[in-house]
Amino acid sequence: MSAPQPAAVYTHGHQEAVLRSHRSRTAADSAAYLLPELRPGQAVLDIGCGPGTITADLAELVGPEGRVVAVDTSAEVLERAAEYVAGRGPAAEVVFEQADVHRLPYRDGEFDVVHAHQVLQHVADPVAALREMRRVTAPGGVVAARDVDYASMTWFPEVPALDRWLELYRRTARANGGEPDAGRRLLSWARAAGFAEVTASATTWTYATPEQRAWWGGMWADRVTGTTLGRTVVERGYAEPDEPERIAAGWREWSAAGDGWFSMLHGEILALSLIHISEPTRQAEISYD
């Protein structure tokens, strides 16, 4: 029997400032690489569904014959997601459940598509998570993952407080057992998980209009002062007590710049599940492909 996986530590927390960011996400801007793989009638597992905005889009794309199971580690977040999706009136059946990606409570080969957006950067063992995602994917189905690469984040004008923000975030995420530069590692992790056919790609998010700068900078100003992240960097001695406020001021300074620009890279993978292996064979560590 395999050893229990360590619990994931979510660096951002689930406060309103964090969910404000997550609620802005859609399948079009966060899962475009996956959309050509979706068909009416498919069964989809959406891991780390957050507030459910991407989940609702996926449900519409697989249609009334399809089925979507959305999972997250936070019961409170799942409750909000269920309310949002119910308000949208999705085309497919959507079920919300608490689950850990390291130990998914689903049958081998239960889903045609298993999707995780901004999840693997936070988990204790991303390779084990991908193996588990693969286990619940049917033969011929796909595992899709997209994660940001924090080291790729770049901006103008050069505000020193933002350099400090990035340094503190990456240090905290790694201390929590995560990998903030996950985007560049997705292909390697998928290979280590045993996938033989993997398509890797990358896309960006960019914030450059006055409206985008106000939203992005204002959101991060709130996140460094009023969420788990801001408290953690001070409690662990990574930052002085007044430093989160100084970083928030730096975000507001950047937001107000008329020529302000911010961009980041996201790695993406589509990994094909070729052969279904039953649980006893899987424990025997025989190749999946």
C-alpha positions as CSV (number, residue, x, y, z in Angstrom):
1,M,0.0,0.0,0.0
2,S,1.4,3.4,-0.9
3,A,2.4,5.9,1.8
4,P,0.0,8.8,2.5
5,Q,0.8,11.9,0.5
6,P,1.5,15.1,2.5
7,A,-1.2,17.7,2.4
8,A,-0.9,20.6,0.0
9,V,-0.5,24.1,1.5
10,Y,-2.2,26.8,-0.5
11,T,0.0,29.8,-0.3
12,H,-2.6,32.4,-1.4
13,G,-5.4,31.5,1.0
14,H,-9.1,31.8,0.1
15,Q,-9.9,35.4,1.1
16,E,-12.0,37.6,-1.0
17,A,-9.1,39.4,-2.7
18,V,-7.9,36.0,-3.9
19,L,-11.3,34.8,-5.1
20,R,-11.7,38.2,-6.9
21,S,-8.9,37.2,-9.1
22,H,-10.1,33.6,-9.6
23,R,-13.6,34.8,-10.5
24,S,-12.2,36.6,-13.5
25,R,-11.0,33.4,-15.2
26,T,-12.8,31.8,-18.1
27,A,-12.2,28.7,-20.2
28,A,-11.3,31.1,-23.1
29,D,-8.5,32.9,-21.2
30,S,-7.3,30.0,-19.0
31,A,-7.9,26.8,-20.9
32,A,-7.9,27.7,-24.6
33,Y,-5.3,24.9,-25.3
34,L,-7.9,22.4,-24.0
35,L,-11.0,23.6,-25.8
36,P,-10.4,21.7,-29.1
37,E,-10.4,18.4,-27.1
38,L,-13.8,18.9,-25.6
39,R,-16.9,17.2,-27.1
40,P,-20.6,17.0,-26.1
41,G,-21.2,14.0,-23.9
42,Q,-17.8,13.8,-22.2
43,A,-17.2,13.3,-18.5
44,V,-14.9,16.0,-17.1
45,L,-13.1,16.3,-13.8
46,D,-12.1,19.9,-12.9
47,I,-9.5,19.8,-10.2
48,G,-9.0,22.9,-8.0
49,C,-12.2,24.4,-9.4
50,G,-12.1,27.5,-7.2
51,P,-15.2,29.8,-7.6
52,G,-16.4,27.7,-10.6
53,T,-16.1,30.1,-13.5
54,I,-14.0,27.8,-15.6
55,T,-16.1,24.8,-14.5
56,A,-19.3,26.5,-15.8
57,D,-17.7,27.1,-19.2
58,L,-16.5,23.5,-19.4
59,A,-20.1,22.3,-18.5
60,E,-21.5,24.3,-21.4
61,L,-18.9,22.9,-23.8
62,V,-19.7,19.2,-23.0
63,G,-23.4,19.9,-23.3
64,P,-26.5,18.4,-21.8
65,E,-25.3,14.8,-22.4
66,G,-22.0,15.6,-20.5
67,R,-21.0,15.5,-16.9
68,V,-18.6,17.6,-14.9
69,V,-17.3,16.8,-11.4
70,A,-15.6,19.8,-9.8
71,V,-13.3,19.3,-6.8
72,D,-11.4,21.6,-4.4
73,T,-9.9,21.3,-0.9
74,S,-12.0,24.1,0.6
75,A,-15.7,23.4,1.5
76,E,-16.4,27.1,1.6
77,V,-15.0,27.7,-1.9
78,L,-17.0,24.7,-3.2
79,E,-20.2,26.2,-1.7
80,R,-19.6,29.5,-3.5
81,A,-18.8,27.7,-6.7
82,A,-22.0,25.6,-6.6
83,E,-24.0,28.9,-6.1
84,Y,-22.3,30.5,-9.1
85,V,-22.7,27.5,-11.4
86,A,-26.4,27.1,-10.4
87,G,-26.9,30.8,-11.3
88,R,-25.4,30.3,-14.7
89,G,-27.7,27.3,-15.4
90,P,-25.1,25.0,-16.9
91,A,-25.9,22.8,-19.9
92,A,-24.3,19.7,-18.2
93,E,-24.7,18.1,-14.8
94,V,-22.2,19.6,-12.4
95,V,-21.3,17.9,-9.1
96,F,-19.1,19.6,-6.5
97,E,-17.0,17.5,-4.0
98,Q,-14.0,17.9,-1.7
99,A,-11.0,16.0,-2.8
100,D,-7.2,15.9,-2.7
101,V,-5.5,15.5,-6.1
102,H,-3.0,13.1,-4.6
103,R,-5.9,10.6,-3.7
104,L,-8.9,11.1,-5.9
105,P,-12.0,9.2,-4.8
106,Y,-12.9,8.1,-8.3
107,R,-12.8,4.9,-10.3
108,D,-10.0,4.1,-12.7
109,G,-10.8,5.5,-16.2
110,E,-13.9,7.4,-15.0
111,F,-13.3,10.6,-16.9
112,D,-12.6,11.5,-20.5
113,V,-10.9,14.8,-19.6
114,V,-9.1,15.7,-16.3
115,H,-8.3,19.4,-16.0
116,A,-6.2,21.3,-13.5
117,H,-5.7,25.1,-13.7
118,Q,-3.0,26.6,-11.4
119,V,-3.0,23.5,-9.2
120,L,0.3,21.7,-9.6
121,Q,2.4,24.6,-8.5
122,H,0.8,24.2,-5.0
123,V,0.8,20.5,-4.4
124,A,3.3,18.5,-2.4
125,D,4.1,16.0,-5.1
126,P,3.1,17.1,-8.6
127,V,4.3,13.9,-10.3
128,A,2.2,11.8,-7.9
129,A,-0.8,14.1,-8.6
130,L,-0.4,13.7,-12.4
131,R,-0.2,9.9,-11.9
132,E,-3.5,10.0,-10.0
133,M,-5.0,12.3,-12.6
134,R,-3.9,9.8,-15.2
135,R,-5.4,6.9,-13.3
136,V,-8.9,8.3,-13.4
137,T,-8.7,9.2,-17.1
138,A,-10.2,6.8,-19.7
139,P,-8.1,5.3,-22.5
140,G,-7.9,7.9,-25.3
141,G,-8.7,10.7,-22.8
142,V,-6.5,13.7,-21.9
143,V,-5.0,15.2,-18.8
144,A,-4.7,19.0,-19.1
145,A,-2.7,21.2,-16.8
146,R,-1.8,24.9,-16.9
147,D,0.4,26.7,-14.4
148,V,2.1,30.0,-14.2
149,D,5.8,30.5,-14.0
150,Y,6.5,33.2,-11.4
151,A,10.1,33.8,-12.6
152,S,8.7,34.8,-16.0
153,M,6.7,37.7,-14.5
154,T,8.0,41.0,-15.9
155,W,6.7,44.6,-15.7
156,F,7.3,48.2,-16.5
157,P,8.0,50.7,-14.9
158,E,10.5,49.1,-12.6
159,V,9.1,49.4,-9.1
160,P,11.5,48.0,-6.5
161,A,8.6,47.0,-4.2
162,L,7.4,44.5,-6.9
163,D,10.8,42.9,-7.0
164,R,10.5,42.4,-3.3
165,W,7.0,41.0,-3.7
166,L,8.1,38.4,-6.2
167,E,11.1,37.4,-4.0
168,L,8.8,37.0,-1.0
169,Y,6.1,35.1,-2.8
170,R,8.6,32.6,-4.4
171,R,10.3,32.0,-1.0
172,T,7.0,31.5,0.8
173,A,5.6,29.1,-1.9
174,R,8.7,26.9,-1.8
175,A,8.6,26.9,2.0
176,N,5.0,25.6,1.8
177,G,6.2,22.7,-0.4
178,G,5.1,24.2,-3.7
179,E,6.9,25.2,-6.9
180,P,6.1,28.8,-8.0
181,D,8.0,28.3,-11.3
182,A,5.8,25.3,-12.2
183,G,5.0,26.3,-15.8
184,R,8.4,25.3,-17.1
185,R,8.3,22.0,-15.3
186,L,5.0,20.6,-16.5
187,L,6.4,18.7,-19.4
188,S,9.1,17.1,-17.2
189,W,6.6,16.2,-14.5
190,A,4.3,14.6,-17.1
191,R,7.2,12.5,-18.4
192,A,8.1,11.5,-14.9
193,A,4.5,10.5,-14.3
194,G,4.7,8.1,-17.2
195,F,2.9,9.9,-20.0
196,A,4.4,9.0,-23.4
197,E,2.4,11.5,-25.5
198,V,2.5,15.0,-24.2
199,T,1.8,18.3,-26.1
200,A,3.4,21.3,-24.4
201,S,2.5,24.9,-25.1
202,A,2.5,28.3,-23.5
203,T,0.3,31.4,-23.3
204,T,0.5,34.7,-21.5
205,W,-1.7,37.0,-19.4
206,T,-0.9,40.7,-20.0
207,Y,-2.2,43.8,-18.2
208,A,-1.6,47.1,-19.9
209,T,-4.8,49.1,-20.3
210,P,-5.8,51.6,-17.5
211,E,-8.7,49.3,-16.5
212,Q,-6.5,46.2,-16.4
213,R,-3.7,47.9,-14.4
214,A,-6.3,49.2,-11.9
215,W,-7.8,45.8,-11.4
216,W,-4.5,43.7,-11.3
217,G,-2.5,46.2,-9.2
218,G,-5.4,46.8,-6.8
219,M,-6.1,43.1,-6.4
220,W,-2.4,42.4,-5.5
221,A,-2.3,45.4,-3.2
222,D,-5.2,43.8,-1.3
223,R,-3.6,40.3,-1.4
224,V,-0.3,41.3,0.2
225,T,-2.0,43.1,3.1
226,G,-5.3,41.3,3.7
227,T,-4.7,37.6,3.0
228,T,-2.8,34.5,4.2
229,L,0.3,35.5,2.1
230,G,0.7,38.9,3.8
231,R,0.5,37.4,7.3
232,T,2.7,34.5,6.5
233,V,5.7,36.5,5.3
234,V,5.7,38.5,8.5
235,E,5.0,35.6,10.9
236,R,7.9,33.6,9.5
237,G,10.3,36.5,9.6
238,Y,10.7,36.9,5.9
239,A,9.5,40.5,6.0
240,E,9.4,43.4,8.4
241,P,5.9,44.1,9.9
242,D,5.4,47.2,7.7
243,E,6.7,45.6,4.5
244,P,3.4,44.3,3.1
245,E,2.0,47.9,3.3
246,R,5.1,49.1,1.4
247,I,4.6,46.5,-1.2
248,A,0.9,47.3,-1.6
249,A,2.0,50.9,-2.1
250,G,4.3,49.7,-4.9
251,W,1.5,47.9,-6.6
252,R,-0.6,51.1,-6.5
253,E,2.3,53.1,-7.9
254,W,2.6,50.6,-10.8
255,S,-1.2,50.8,-11.4
256,A,-1.1,54.5,-11.7
257,A,1.7,54.6,-14.3
258,G,0.3,55.7,-17.7
259,D,2.6,53.3,-19.5
260,G,2.4,50.5,-17.0
261,W,2.7,46.9,-18.4
262,F,2.7,43.5,-16.7
263,S,2.9,40.1,-18.3
264,M,3.5,36.5,-17.3
265,L,4.0,33.1,-19.0
266,H,1.9,30.0,-18.3
267,G,3.1,26.5,-19.2
268,E,0.4,24.1,-20.5
269,I,0.3,20.3,-21.2
270,L,-2.1,18.0,-22.9
271,A,-1.1,14.5,-21.9
272,L,-2.8,11.5,-23.6
273,S,-3.9,8.5,-21.6
274,L,-3.2,5.5,-23.8
275,I,-4.0,2.4,-21.8
276,H,-6.2,1.9,-18.8
277,I,-4.5,0.0,-15.9
278,S,-6.5,-1.4,-13.0
279,E,-5.7,-0.5,-9.4
280,P,-3.9,-3.8,-8.6
281,T,-1.7,-3.5,-11.7
282,R,-1.0,0.2,-10.9
283,Q,0.3,-0.8,-7.5
284,A,2.6,-3.3,-9.1
285,E,4.2,-0.3,-10.8
286,I,3.8,-1.6,-14.3
287,S,4.0,1.1,-17.1
288,Y,0.7,2.8,-18.0
289,D,1.7,3.1,-21.7
